[in-house]
Amino acid sequence: MWGLVRLLLAWLGGWGCMGRLAAPARAWSGSRGHPGPALLRTRRSWVWNQFFVIEEYAGPEPVLIGKLHSDVDRGEGRTKYLLTGEGAGTVFVIDEATGNIHVTKSLDREEKAQYVLLAQAVDRASNRPLEPPSEFIIKVQDINDNPPIFPLGPYHATVPEMSNVGTSVIQVTAHDADDPSYGNSAKLVYTVLDGLPFFSVDPQTGVVRTAIPNMDRETQEEFLVVIQAKDMGGHMGGLSGSTTVTVTLSDVNDNPPKFPQSLYQFSVVETAGPGTLVGRLRAQDPDLGDNALMAYSILDGEGSEAFSISTDSQGRDGLLTVRKPLDFESRRSYAFRVEATNTLIDPAYLRRGPFKDVASVRVVVQDAPEPPAFTQAAYHLTVPENKAPGTLVGQISAADLDSPASPIRYSILPHSDPERCFSIQPEEGTIHTAAPLDREARVWHNLTVLATELDSSAQASRVQVTIQTLDENDNAPQLAEPYDTFVCDSAAPGQLIQVIRALDRDEVGNSSHVSFQGPLGPDANFTVRDNRDGSASLLLPSRPAPPRQAPYLVPIELWDWGQPALSSTATVTVSVCRCQPDGSVASCWPEAHLSAAGLSTGALLAIITCVGALLALVVLFVALRRQKQEALMVLEEEDVRENIITYDDEGGGEEDTEAFDITALQNPDGAAPQAPGPPARRDVLPRARVSRQPRPPGPADVAQLLVLRLREADEDPSVPPYDSVQVYGYEGRGSSCGSLSSLGSGSEAGGVPGPAEPLDDWGPLFRTLAELYGAKEPPAP
């Protein structure tokens, strides 16, 4: 039977109490491996499964914190104590023989508050358990080793200025890592280290509040408050931590606006137009944001008529501007009062008002050179049409406001009267007609009259003059359009043929005042009835008109009712036609007459088509002939003679064909001795070409020919010095490579000229070559 486990608490003052088990647990066999009498273990009557160790304790040797002992341990050394669990073997060690438990290093409760271990007694020889394992706990006892800290600090808070005492600002919270359930290590107390007397803090909750009333932002806007948290209930020896709270006073509208001066003086020239800025006014308000916004107004009536005041985009300045045109001659200064008022007023601070201020303003109007001023802003004049040139239309008047006696010169701007219909008297401003006017051509004339001071031409002003041309009855009525109508030969008497309308270009002679009258008498073929509305009806009389080939010409008289009355006569053409039963025209007499006497429309179209086709063929033939002739001319111009002979020329170029006669150089045999008389010109082409005859024999060597031509040119005083034309490159006959020309290859290779094909058979393109080399040399003597 196992004995009771004896617990020794060395640190708490010696051996722990030992007790018996209150009831038998179970039968346990002997410890030596043979059966023995059954022993009963009694239950312990005290709590032994907790040990305590103080944190942060550090000594030179391991500290004994307790002891395990079993009744079966007789001190013979056969019992071995084992310890397993958290920290066993590292933090906690046990003496296997005695059961003493030691802690080997300093413990921190904030890192780990307790350790759970398992103890057991076994036989040292066989490791057989002597009794069941027993679990126990080692708790780390807390000491005050952690100061309070503010995890959210430093703090920033805002409170309105002028707040009452006790207004909550912010709550600060500190944390202490020590055990709050053991002693006062984690009991905190808050105090204000810096910030008195403006703020206070609740010792238990950490709520910061205002401590004095009427804190003014304009005096001090920001406060730095230092709050301390101390453990151990704030008593001596406790640890402490601190944080800062930056308190900013927010603005409220507690200050009325105030003008820095009581009188403002401005000046403005009289020519300043409406909207011109006169000056700025600013009332000072130490408040911020919307609390400093102001509205300005003019209190006196005389100032509000000539000037207006508004607030700028920032809401701080008053902008004084001109409201209507100013006149130095009529008024030279204005005096009025301006009021500045806060737009947002807090009722809680009305006692600090009124939130407005008034200042006086004086504006002086300065004189400035002004252009002449017309008596009217615009003129409207009238003149009847058809009046003789020089007729008075009206008068324009302007004056110099600075000097009313100064003379004014008037003129009409040319672009406003391009037709030069009017003229103006420069000194008096009277407008006359310069040409007869026609209302039907143009009713309104818009003139621009310029008035200029004689003393200063830069001072000028303009005015619009509208002249209306009045109507006179000068146009006789006429038909609205030419009327060419028809009537069926089977029409009944009284049938309506055509409705005729009239037009009167005069204003007073409109369509309602035009009358119609047709041919009268018993022989009239048609009847005209006046409809009294500016139109008339052409009717077939009771006696039908006899059919005839030529159309009828019906005369109609038109007159108006103007003063004087004007009339005109017009003609309406009426053809008598043969109609179908449905009323459509089958044929008219004029068309039938023309068809019998002449050709039909289809015949005319066929004739025109044939003539057009013949003209197209003629044009095509002529174009083809011209194209063929041009192609032959191009081939004749590309003569190979010039391409062979004209080379190495440093003179006037390929286009200089008038400088010399190239034909003289094309045939060396053609060079004859100079004939007696004046030398011939060789710098121009001969005027007339003569038929070529076989030339007499001459020098066969080209070198001799060139020397002869050079001598002739040098000795001829009448020939211009075309030296560049006479420059030739001659290689001679003695070249080792022989001649590259194909013309002499046949005779030079064999030594004996062979039979050659006649060059005359080659065609017209080789005619010149045949003339050059076709002459036979005379036989040798």
C-alpha positions in Angstrom: 0.0 0.0 0.0 1.3 3.4 -0.9 1.5 5.9 1.8 0.4 9.5 1.9 2.2 12.0 -0.2 3.8 14.5 2.0 3.8 18.1 0.6 6.4 20.4 1.8 6.2 24.1 1.1 9.6 25.3 1.9 9.0 28.8 0.6 5.9 29.3 2.6 7.5 28.2 5.8 8.3 24.6 6.2 6.6 21.4 5.5 3.1 21.3 4.3 0.4 19.7 6.2 -0.3 16.0 5.7 -3.6 14.2 6.1 -5.1 10.9 5.6 -7.5 10.0 2.9 -11.0 10.3 4.2 -12.2 7.1 2.4 -10.4 4.0 1.1 -9.3 4.5 -2.4 -8.5 1.0 -3.6 -6.5 -2.1 -2.6 -2.8 -1.9 -3.5 -0.4 -4.9 -3.6 2.9 -4.9 -1.9 5.8 -3.1 -3.3 8.3 -5.9 -3.4 6.5 -8.0 -6.0 5.0 -10.6 -3.7 1.4 -10.6 -2.4 1.0 -9.2 1.0 -1.8 -8.1 3.2 -4.3 -5.7 1.5 -3.7 -2.2 2.7 -6.2 0.7 2.2 -5.2 4.3 1.3 -7.2 7.0 2.8 -8.2 10.3 0.9 -6.2 13.5 1.9 -8.4 16.1 3.6 -6.4 19.2 2.3 -5.7 20.7 -1.0 -2.1 20.0 -1.9 -2.1 20.2 -5.7 -1.0 23.9 -5.9 2.4 25.4 -5.4 3.3 29.1 -5.6 6.5 30.7 -6.7 7.2 34.5 -6.8 8.0 35.9 -10.2 11.2 37.6 -11.0 13.0 35.9 -8.1 16.6 35.2 -8.9 19.1 33.6 -6.6 22.5 32.0 -6.9 21.1 28.5 -6.6 17.8 26.8 -7.6 15.0 27.6 -5.2 13.1 24.9 -3.4 9.4 25.4 -3.9 8.0 22.1 -2.6 8.6 18.4 -1.9 6.8 15.1 -2.9 6.8 12.2 -0.4 5.1 8.8 -0.4 4.5 6.5 2.6 6.0 3.6 0.7 9.2 5.5 0.8 11.1 4.0 3.8 14.2 5.9 3.2 15.9 2.9 1.7 16.5 4.6 -1.6 14.2 2.2 -3.6 11.7 4.9 -4.5 12.2 7.3 -7.4 10.2 10.4 -8.0 9.4 11.5 -11.5 8.1 14.9 -12.8 6.6 15.6 -16.2 4.6 18.4 -17.8 5.1 22.0 -18.6 8.6 23.2 -17.9 9.7 19.8 -16.4 13.4 19.3 -16.6 14.1 22.9 -17.8 12.2 25.3 -15.5 11.4 22.8 -12.8 13.6 19.9 -11.6 12.9 17.2 -9.0 15.3 15.3 -6.9 14.5 11.6 -7.7 15.6 10.4 -4.3 14.1 13.1 -2.0 11.2 14.4 -4.2 12.3 18.0 -3.7 11.1 20.4 -6.5 13.3 23.4 -7.4 12.8 26.2 -9.9 16.0 26.9 -12.0 15.4 30.4 -13.4 13.4 33.6 -12.9 9.8 33.5 -14.0 7.7 36.2 -15.4 4.0 36.1 -14.7 3.1 38.3 -17.7 4.7 35.7 -20.0 3.2 32.6 -18.3 1.0 32.7 -15.1 1.0 28.9 -14.2 2.5 25.6 -15.1 0.6 22.2 -15.0 2.9 19.2 -13.9 2.4 15.5 -13.3 4.2 13.7 -10.4 4.6 10.0 -9.8 6.6 7.6 -7.5 8.0 4.5 -9.1 10.3 1.6 -8.1 13.8 2.5 -8.8 14.8 -0.9 -9.9 11.8 -1.9 -12.1 10.2 1.6 -12.8 6.9 0.1 -11.7 4.5 2.7 -10.4 4.1 2.6 -6.7 0.9 4.7 -6.8 -1.1 6.5 -9.5 0.3 9.7 -11.0 -0.9 12.9 -9.4 -1.4 16.3 -11.3 -0.6 19.6 -9.7 -0.2 23.3 -10.6 2.6 25.7 -9.9 1.3 29.3 -10.0 3.6 32.3 -10.5 2.8 34.8 -7.9 2.6 38.4 -9.2 4.7 41.4 -8.1 4.4 45.0 -9.2 7.0 45.0 -12.0 5.1 46.6 -14.9 4.3 50.3 -15.1 1.1 51.6 -16.7 1.2 52.4 -20.4 -1.1 54.3 -22.8 -1.3 52.2 -26.0 -3.3 54.9 -27.9 -1.2 57.9 -26.9 -0.4 60.6 -27.7 -3.9 61.9 -28.0 -5.4 64.8 -30.0 -8.7 66.3 -29.1 -10.9 69.3 -30.1 -13.3 71.3 -27.9 -15.2 74.4 -28.9 -14.0 77.6 -27.5 -16.1 79.3 -24.8 -17.2 75.9 -23.5 -18.6 75.5 -20.0 -16.7 74.1 -17.1 -16.8 70.3 -17.1 -17.2 69.9 -20.9 -15.8 66.5 -21.8 -12.7 66.7 -24.1 -11.5 63.1 -24.4 -11.0 59.9 -22.4 -7.5 58.4 -22.0 -6.9 54.8 -21.0 -3.8 53.1 -19.6 -3.1 49.4 -19.3 -1.1 47.6 -16.5 0.3 44.1 -17.3 0.3 43.1 -13.6 -2.3 40.8 -12.1 -5.4 42.8 -11.3 -6.7 40.1 -9.0 -3.7 40.1 -6.7 -3.0 43.2 -4.7 -3.0 46.7 -6.1 -0.4 46.2 -8.7 -2.9 46.9 -11.5 -5.1 49.5 -9.7 -4.5 52.8 -11.6 -5.2 56.4 -10.7 -5.1 59.3 -13.3 -3.7 62.8 -12.6 -2.9 65.9 -14.6 0.8 66.7 -14.6 0.7 69.7 -17.0 -2.3 71.6 -18.2 -3.7 73.0 -15.1 -5.8 75.1 -14.5 -7.4 74.7 -17.9 -8.2 71.0 -17.8 -8.8 68.2 -15.3 -9.0 64.4 -15.4 -11.2 61.9 -13.7 -8.9 59.8 -11.4 -10.8 56.6 -12.1 -12.1 56.9 -15.7 -9.4 59.0 -17.3 -12.0 61.5 -18.8 -10.4 64.9 -19.5 -12.6 67.9 -19.0 -12.4 71.7 -19.2 -11.6 73.2 -15.8 -12.2 76.9 -16.5 -15.0 78.7 -18.5 -14.7 81.0 -21.6 -11.4 79.7 -23.0 -10.9 82.0 -26.1 -9.4 80.6 -29.3 -8.3 84.0 -30.4 -6.2 84.2 -27.2 -4.7 80.7 -27.2 -5.7 78.1 -29.7 -3.8 75.0 -28.6 -3.0 73.4 -25.2 -0.7 70.5 -24.3 -2.0 68.5 -21.4 0.2 65.7 -19.7 -1.8 62.9 -18.0 -0.2 60.4 -15.6 -1.5 57.0 -14.7 0.0 55.4 -11.5 -0.6 51.9 -10.1 -0.8 50.7 -6.5 -3.8 53.0 -6.2 -1.6 56.0 -6.5 0.3 55.3 -3.3 4.0 55.6 -2.7 6.1 53.0 -4.5 3.7 52.5 -7.3 4.8 52.6 -10.9 3.6 55.3 -13.3 3.3 56.2 -17.0 2.3 59.3 -18.8 0.9 60.6 -22.1 0.2 63.9 -23.8 -3.1 65.2 -25.0 -3.1 68.1 -27.5 -6.3 70.0 -27.1 -7.3 72.4 -29.9 -10.0 75.0 -29.4 -12.4 75.0 -32.4 -13.8 78.3 -33.5 -17.3 79.6 -32.8 -18.8 82.9 -34.0 -18.1 84.9 -30.9 -16.6 88.0 -32.5 -18.5 90.6 -34.5 -17.0 92.2 -37.6 -15.2 95.5 -37.1 -14.1 98.1 -39.7 -10.5 99.1 -39.0 -11.4 102.7 -40.0 -14.5 104.7 -39.8 -14.2 106.6 -43.2 -13.1 105.2 -46.6 -12.4 107.6 -49.5 -12.3 106.5 -53.2 -12.1 108.2 -56.6 -13.4 107.2 -60.0 -13.3 108.8 -63.4 -16.6 109.8 -64.9 -16.0 107.6 -68.0 -16.0 104.4 -65.9 -18.7 102.2 -67.1 -21.1 100.0 -65.0 -19.3 97.2 -63.2 -16.0 99.1 -62.9 -14.3 98.4 -59.5 -14.1 101.5 -57.4 -12.4 100.0 -54.3 -12.4 97.3 -51.6 -13.6 97.4 -48.0 -12.8 94.8 -45.4 -14.2 94.4 -42.0 -11.9 92.5 -39.6 -13.3 89.4 -38.0 -10.9 87.2 -36.0 -13.1 84.2 -36.4 -12.4 81.4 -38.9 -14.1 79.8 -41.8 -17.9 80.3 -42.1 -17.9 82.2 -38.9 -16.0 85.0 -40.6 -18.1 85.3 -43.7 -19.7 88.7 -44.2 -22.2 90.4 -46.4 -22.0 94.1 -47.3 -24.8 96.6 -48.1 -25.2 100.3 -48.8 -27.5 101.9 -46.3 -28.1 105.3 -47.9 -30.3 105.7 -51.0 -28.1 108.1 -53.0 -25.2 105.7 -52.8 -27.2 102.7 -53.8 -28.4 104.4 -57.0 -24.9 105.1 -58.4 -22.9 102.3 -56.8 -23.4 98.7 -55.7 -21.4 96.6 -53.3 -20.9 92.8 -53.3 -18.8 90.2 -51.5 -15.8 88.6 -53.1 -15.4 84.9 -53.7 -13.7 84.5 -50.3 -16.6 86.1 -48.5 -14.3 88.6 -46.7 -14.0 91.8 -48.8 -16.7 94.1 -50.1 -16.3 95.1 -53.7 -17.6 98.6 -54.5 -18.5 99.0 -58.2 -20.2 101.5 -60.5 -23.9 100.8 -61.0 -24.8 103.5 -63.5 -22.8 106.0 -65.7 -21.4 108.9 -63.8 -21.3 112.6 -64.9 -18.7 114.9 -63.4 -20.7 118.0 -64.7 -23.9 116.9 -62.9 -22.4 115.5 -59.6 -18.8 115.4 -58.4 -19.0 113.3 -55.2 -21.1 110.8 -53.3 -21.2 110.1 -49.6 -22.9 107.0 -48.1 -22.6 104.4 -45.4 -21.7 100.7 -45.8 -22.7 98.0 -43.3 -20.8 94.6 -42.8 -22.8 91.8 -41.2 -21.9 88.2 -40.4 -23.9 85.8 -42.5 -23.9 83.0 -39.9 -24.8 84.0 -36.3 -24.9 81.5 -33.4 -27.8 82.2 -31.1 -25.8 81.0 -28.1 -23.4 83.9 -28.5 -25.9 86.7 -29.2 -24.9 88.3 -26.0 -21.5 89.1 -27.5 -23.1 91.0 -30.5 -24.3 92.9 -32.4 -22.5 91.0 -35.2 -22.3 94.0 -37.7 -20.5 97.3 -38.1 -20.9 100.4 -40.2 -18.4 102.7 -42.0 -18.7 105.8 -44.0 -17.7 105.9 -47.7 -17.0 109.0 -49.9 -16.5 108.6 -53.6 -15.1 111.5 -55.7 -15.9 111.7 -59.4 -13.0 112.8 -61.5 -13.4 114.8 -64.7 -12.2 113.1 -67.9 -12.2 114.1 -71.6 -15.5 113.0 -73.0 -16.6 112.5 -76.6 -19.5 114.5 -77.9 -22.9 113.4 -76.6 -25.9 113.2 -79.0 -29.2 114.6 -77.9 -30.8 111.2 -78.7 -29.6 107.6 -78.3 -30.8 106.9 -81.8 -32.5 108.8 -84.6 -35.4 107.8 -86.7 -36.0 110.0 -89.8 -38.4 109.7 -92.8 -38.2 111.0 -96.4 -40.6 110.4 -99.4 -39.3 108.5 -102.3 -38.5 110.0 -105.7 -37.4 113.3 -104.1 -34.8 115.4 -105.8 -31.2 115.2 -104.6 -30.6 117.7 -101.8 -34.0 117.2 -100.0 -33.7 117.7 -96.3 -34.2 114.6 -94.3 -33.5 115.7 -90.7 -30.9 117.1 -88.4 -28.5 115.4 -85.9 -27.2 117.3 -82.9 -24.4 116.6 -80.5 -22.5 118.7 -77.9 -19.2 118.6 -76.0 -20.1 118.2 -72.3 -16.8 119.5 -71.1 -17.0 122.6 -73.2 -20.5 123.2 -74.7 -19.2 126.0 -76.9 -16.7 123.7 -78.7 -17.6 123.1 -82.4 -18.6 119.6 -83.6 -17.9 118.1 -87.0 -20.4 115.5 -88.4 -19.8 112.8 -91.0 -21.4 109.6 -92.3 -19.3 106.5 -92.1 -18.9 105.2 -95.7 -19.6 101.5 -94.9 -23.1 102.4 -93.6 -24.0 104.2 -96.8 -22.2 102.3 -99.6 -24.5 103.7 -102.3 -23.9 107.3 -101.2 -27.6 108.0 -101.0 -27.3 110.7 -98.3 -25.0 113.5 -97.3 -24.6 115.4 -94.1 -23.6 119.1 -93.5 -20.4 118.9 -91.4 -21.1 121.9 -89.2 -24.8 121.8 -88.7 -25.5 118.0 -88.9 -28.3 118.3 -91.4 -28.9 115.2 -93.5 -29.9 115.5 -97.2 -30.6 113.1 -100.0 -27.8 112.7 -102.5 -29.8 110.6 -105.1 -33.5 109.8 -105.7 -34.8 107.1 -103.5 -37.0 104.2 -104.5 -39.0 102.6 -101.8 -39.6 99.5 -103.8 -35.9 98.9 -104.1 -35.0 99.7 -100.5 -37.2 100.8 -97.6 -34.8 101.3 -94.7 -31.4 103.0 -94.7 -29.2 102.5 -91.5 -26.6 105.2 -91.3 -23.9 105.6 -88.7 -23.1 109.3 -88.0 -19.8 110.2 -86.4 -19.5 113.4 -84.3 -15.9 114.6 -83.7 -14.6 117.5 -81.7 -12.6 119.9 -83.8 -10.2 120.6 -80.9 -9.5 116.9 -80.3 -10.1 114.4 -83.2 -9.6 111.5 -80.8 -12.8 112.4 -79.0 -15.6 111.1 -81.2 -18.9 109.3 -80.7 -21.3 107.5 -83.0 -25.0 107.3 -83.3 -27.4 105.1 -85.4 -29.7 107.0 -87.8 -32.5 105.0 -89.3 -34.1 106.6 -92.4 -37.4 105.2 -93.7 -38.3 105.8 -97.3 -42.0 106.7 -97.5 -44.1 105.3 -100.3 -45.7 107.2 -103.2 -48.0 105.9 -105.8 -45.4 105.6 -108.6 -46.0 102.0 -109.8 -48.9 101.0 -112.0 -50.5 97.6 -111.2 -49.6 94.6 -113.4 -50.4 91.0 -113.7 -48.9 88.7 -111.0 -47.6 86.4 -113.8 -47.9 85.9 -117.6 -51.1 84.1 -118.3 -51.3 81.7 -121.3 -54.4 79.5 -121.0 -56.8 77.6 -123.3 -60.4 76.9 -123.7 -62.1 73.8 -125.2 -64.0 74.3 -128.4 -66.9 72.5 -126.8 -67.0 74.7 -123.7 -70.4 76.1 -122.6 -71.1 79.8 -122.5 -70.1 81.5 -119.2 -67.5 78.9 -118.3 -64.6 80.0 -116.2 -61.4 80.0 -118.2 -58.7 81.5 -115.8 -58.5 83.5 -112.5 -56.2 86.5 -113.1 -54.4 88.1 -110.2 -52.8 91.5 -110.1 -49.8 92.9 -108.2 -49.1 96.5 -107.2 -45.6 97.2 -105.8 -46.7 100.4 -104.0 -47.5 100.1 -100.4 -50.8 101.9 -100.5 -51.8 100.2 -103.8 -52.2 96.7 -102.5 -54.2 94.0 -104.1 -57.5 95.0 -102.5 -57.3 98.4 -104.4 -56.7 97.1 -107.9 -59.6 97.0 -110.5 -59.9 95.1 -113.7 -61.7 95.8 -117.0 -61.8 93.6 -120.1 -62.8 94.2 -123.7 -66.2 95.8 -124.1 -68.8 95.7 -126.8 -70.9 93.0 -128.5 -68.0 91.7 -130.5 -65.8 90.8 -127.5 -64.9 87.1 -127.6 -64.2 86.9 -123.8 -65.6 88.6 -120.6 -63.5 89.8 -117.6 -65.3 90.0 -114.3 -63.7 92.0 -111.4 -63.8 89.9 -108.1 -63.1 93.0 -106.0 -60.3 91.2 -104.1 -57.4 91.9 -106.4 -58.3 89.2 -108.8 -60.5 88.8 -111.9 -62.2 85.9 -113.7 -61.8 85.3 -117.4 -65.1 83.9 -118.7 -66.5 82.5 -122.0 -69.3 84.8 -123.2 -72.7 83.6 -124.2 -71.6 83.7 -127.8 -68.7 81.1 -128.1 -65.6 82.3 -129.8 -65.2 81.0 -133.3 -62.4 78.4 -133.6 -59.3 79.5 -135.4 -55.6 78.5 -135.6 -54.1 81.6 -134.0 -54.6 82.1 -130.2 -56.8 85.0 -128.9 -55.1 88.0 -127.2 -57.4 89.3 -124.6 -56.5 92.9 -123.4 -57.2 93.7 -119.8 -56.9 97.1 -118.2 -55.7 97.4 -114.5 -55.7 100.6 -112.4 -55.2 101.4 -108.7 -56.9 103.9 -106.4 -53.9 105.8 -105.4 -53.2 109.5 -105.7 -52.7 109.9 -108.6 -54.3 106.8 -109.9 -52.1 104.7 -112.2 -53.2 102.2 -114.8 -51.7 99.7 -117.2 -52.8 97.2 -119.9 -51.9 93.6 -120.0 -52.7 90.7 -122.4 -53.9 87.2 -121.7 -53.3 84.6 -124.3 -56.2 82.1 -124.9 -55.9 79.2 -127.3 -59.0 77.3 -128.5 -58.2 73.6 -128.3 -59.9 70.3 -129.2 -60.5 68.4 -125.9 -61.2 64.8 -125.0 -64.4 63.8 -123.3 -62.7 63.9 -120.0 -61.6 67.6 -120.6 -58.0 66.9 -121.4 -56.5 68.7 -124.4 -56.3 66.6 -127.6 -54.8 69.3 -129.9 -54.8 73.0 -130.2 -55.1 74.9 -133.5 -51.6 76.5 -133.4 -49.9 73.1 -132.9 -51.9 71.4 -135.7 -50.9 74.2 -138.1 -47.3 73.9 -137.2 -47.3 70.1 -137.7 -48.8 70.3 -141.2 -46.4 73.0 -142.4 -43.2 71.7 -140.8 -41.5 68.6 -139.4 -42.5 66.6 -136.4 -40.4 66.5 -133.3 -39.2 63.0 -133.9 -37.9 63.9 -137.4 -36.0 66.9 -135.9 -34.4 64.7 -133.3 -33.3 62.2 -135.9 -31.7 64.9 -138.1 -29.9 66.4 -135.1 -28.6 62.9 -134.1 -27.2 62.2 -137.6 -25.5 65.6 -137.8 -23.8 65.1 -134.4 -22.5 61.6 -135.4 -21.0 63.0 -138.6 -19.3 65.8 -136.7 -17.8 63.2 -134.2 -16.4 61.2 -137.1 -14.8 64.2 -138.7 -13.2 65.3 -135.4 -11.9 61.7 -134.8 -10.4 61.5 -138.3 -8.6 64.9 -138.0 -7.2 63.9 -134.6 -5.8 60.6 -136.0 -4.1 62.4 -138.9 -2.5 65.0 -136.7 -1.2 62.3 -134.3 0.4 60.4 -137.3 2.1 63.6 -138.6 3.5 64.4 -135.2 5.0 60.9 -134.9 6.7 61.3 -138.3 8.0 64.7 -137.3 9.5 63.2 -134.1 11.3 60.5 -136.1 12.7 63.1 -138.6 14.0 65.3 -135.8 15.9 62.5 -134.2 18.6 62.4 -136.9 21.5 60.2 -136.2 23.9 62.6 -137.9 23.9 65.1 -135.1 24.1 62.3 -132.5 27.3 61.0 -134.2 29.0 64.3 -135.0 28.2 66.6 -132.1 30.2 65.4 -129.1 33.0 66.8 -126.9 31.5 70.2 -127.3 32.4 72.6 -124.5 30.6 75.5 -126.1 27.0 76.7 -125.9 25.4 73.3 -125.3 23.1 71.2 -127.3 20.5 73.9 -127.8 23.1 76.3 -129.5 22.2 75.2 -133.0 22.5 78.7 -134.5 26.2 79.3 -133.8 27.6 77.3 -136.8 26.6 75.3 -139.9 26.9 71.7 -138.8 26.4 70.5 -142.3 29.8 71.8 -143.3 31.5 69.4 -140.9 29.5 66.3 -141.7 31.4 65.5 -145.0 35.1 66.1 -145.0 35.0 65.9 -148.8 32.6 68.7 -148.9 35.2 71.2 -147.7 36.2 73.2 -150.8 38.8 75.9 -151.1 37.6 79.4 -150.2 36.0 81.1 -153.1 37.1 84.5 -154.1 35.1 87.4 -152.6 34.0 88.0 -149.1 34.1 84.9 -146.9 30.8 83.2 -146.2 29.2 83.2 -142.7 29.5 79.8 -141.0 28.1 80.7 -137.7 24.4 80.6 -138.9 22.4 78.2 -140.9 21.8 79.0 -144.6 18.4 80.6 -145.3 17.6 78.4 -148.3 18.6 74.8 -148.8 19.8 73.9 -152.3 19.7 70.5 -153.8 22.9 68.7 -152.9 25.2 67.9 -155.8 28.3 65.6 -155.7 31.0 67.8 -154.1 34.4 68.1 -155.7 37.1 66.1 -154.1 38.8 67.8 -151.2 41.0 66.8 -148.3 40.2 63.3 -147.3 41.8 63.8 -143.9 39.6 65.2 -141.2 42.5 66.8 -139.5 43.3 68.9 -142.5 39.7 69.8 -142.8 39.5 71.0 -139.2 42.7 73.0 -139.7 41.3 74.6 -142.8 38.0 75.5 -141.0 39.9 77.0 -138.1 42.0 79.2 -140.4 38.9 80.4 -142.2 37.3 81.4 -138.9 40.3 83.1 -137.6 40.8 85.2 -140.8 37.1 86.2 -141.1 36.6 89.6 -139.3 32.8 89.5 -139.7 32.3 86.3 -137.8 31.6 86.6 -134.1 34.2 84.9 -131.9 32.5 81.6 -131.4 35.7 79.9 -130.4 33.9 77.4 -128.3 32.2 76.1 -131.4 35.5 75.5 -133.2 36.9 73.2 -130.4 37.0 69.6 -131.7 38.6 66.5 -130.3 40.4 64.6 -133.1 42.3 61.4 -132.4 43.9 61.1 -135.8 44.3 58.1 -138.1 47.3 56.6 -136.5 45.6 55.2 -133.4 46.8 51.7 -132.5 43.3 50.6 -131.6 41.9 51.6 -134.9 38.7 53.3 -135.7 35.6 52.5 -133.7 33.3 53.6 -136.5 31.5 51.0 -138.5 31.5 53.2 -141.6 35.0 52.5 -142.5 35.5 49.0 -141.2 34.9 47.3 -144.5 37.6 49.0 -146.5 40.2 49.2 -143.7 40.0 45.6 -142.7 40.4 44.1 -146.2 42.4 46.9 -147.7 40.2 46.8 -150.9 36.7 48.3 -150.8 34.2 45.6 -151.4 30.8 45.9 -152.9 28.5 47.9 -150.6 24.8 48.1 -150.5 23.6 51.4 -152.0 22.7 53.8 -149.1 20.0 55.4 -151.2 17.9 52.2 -150.8 17.9 52.6 -147.0 15.1 55.2 -147.0 14.6 58.9 -146.2 16.2 58.6 -142.8 19.6 57.8 -144.3 19.5 60.4 -147.1 22.0 62.6 -145.4 24.4 59.7 -144.8 24.1 58.7 -148.5 25.1 62.3 -149.4 28.1 62.3 -147.1 29.6 58.9 -148.1 28.0 58.2 -151.4 30.4 60.3 -153.5 33.0 58.2 -155.2 36.7 59.2 -155.0 38.4 59.9 -158.3 40.8 57.2 -159.5 44.4 57.6 -158.6 46.7 58.8 -161.4 
